[in-house]
């Protein structure tokens, strides 16, 4: 089964980053089939934004720290 990966478990993780690094293991981020493909989603606000070419995804809502690593 496909699962999003915690940011803290991604290759090259920078330990200076502290917010939302374990959202996937806490169940705050899941994968959803959005038609053209499977994408990570914030359980509270739905869609996540891809914020790095490496595959870091973050919620775009102000004050929400949810995120994950999804390189696909």
HUTA-V548558 format. One record per residue. N is the residue number from 1. RES is the residue in three letters. PSI is psi in whole degrees, 0 to 359 (NA if undefined). OMEGA is omega in radians with two decimals (999 if undefined). Layout:
BEGIN
n->N res->RES psi->PSI omega->OMEGA
n->N res->RES psi->PSI omega->OMEGA
END
This chain:
BEGIN
n->1 res->UNK psi->138 omega->3.12
n->2 res->UNK psi->138 omega->3.10
n->3 res->UNK psi->144 omega->3.02
n->4 res->UNK psi->157 omega->-3.09
n->5 res->UNK psi->138 omega->3.05
n->6 res->UNK psi->143 omega->3.09
n->7 res->UNK psi->324 omega->-3.12
n->8 res->UNK psi->344 omega->-3.14
n->9 res->UNK psi->5 omega->-3.12
n->10 res->UNK psi->156 omega->3.08
n->11 res->UNK psi->135 omega->3.10
n->12 res->UNK psi->22 omega->-3.14
n->13 res->UNK psi->134 omega->3.11
n->14 res->UNK psi->110 omega->-3.07
n->15 res->UNK psi->351 omega->3.06
n->16 res->UNK psi->330 omega->3.13
n->17 res->UNK psi->125 omega->-3.07
n->18 res->UNK psi->335 omega->-3.02
n->19 res->UNK psi->131 omega->3.06
n->20 res->UNK psi->21 omega->-3.06
n->21 res->UNK psi->349 omega->3.13
n->22 res->UNK psi->27 omega->-3.12
n->23 res->UNK psi->324 omega->-3.11
n->24 res->UNK psi->313 omega->-3.12
n->25 res->UNK psi->337 omega->3.07
n->26 res->UNK psi->353 omega->-3.14
n->27 res->UNK psi->16 omega->-3.14
n->28 res->UNK psi->346 omega->3.13
n->29 res->UNK psi->134 omega->3.10
n->30 res->UNK psi->172 omega->3.08
n->31 res->UNK psi->140 omega->3.11
n->32 res->UNK psi->146 omega->3.07
n->33 res->UNK psi->108 omega->-3.09
n->34 res->UNK psi->27 omega->3.10
n->35 res->UNK psi->282 omega->-3.11
n->36 res->UNK psi->357 omega->-3.14
n->37 res->UNK psi->179 omega->3.12
n->38 res->UNK psi->130 omega->-3.08
n->39 res->UNK psi->152 omega->3.07
n->40 res->UNK psi->145 omega->-3.13
n->41 res->UNK psi->144 omega->3.01
n->42 res->UNK psi->129 omega->-3.12
n->43 res->UNK psi->335 omega->-3.12
n->44 res->UNK psi->318 omega->-3.03
n->45 res->UNK psi->1 omega->-3.14
n->46 res->UNK psi->253 omega->-2.91
n->47 res->UNK psi->152 omega->3.00
n->48 res->UNK psi->158 omega->3.11
n->49 res->UNK psi->137 omega->3.06
n->50 res->UNK psi->118 omega->-3.04
n->51 res->UNK psi->359 omega->3.06
n->52 res->UNK psi->151 omega->3.13
n->53 res->UNK psi->338 omega->3.14
n->54 res->UNK psi->336 omega->3.10
n->55 res->UNK psi->26 omega->3.03
n->56 res->UNK psi->130 omega->3.13
n->57 res->UNK psi->139 omega->-3.12
n->58 res->UNK psi->151 omega->3.04
n->59 res->UNK psi->139 omega->-3.11
n->60 res->UNK psi->355 omega->3.14
n->61 res->UNK psi->134 omega->3.13
n->62 res->UNK psi->130 omega->3.10
n->63 res->UNK psi->354 omega->3.11
n->64 res->UNK psi->126 omega->-3.08
n->65 res->UNK psi->5 omega->-3.06
n->66 res->UNK psi->141 omega->3.13
n->67 res->UNK psi->173 omega->3.12
n->68 res->UNK psi->173 omega->3.02
n->69 res->UNK psi->124 omega->3.13
n->70 res->UNK psi->92 omega->-3.03
n->71 res->UNK psi->355 omega->-3.07
n->72 res->UNK psi->NA omega->999
END
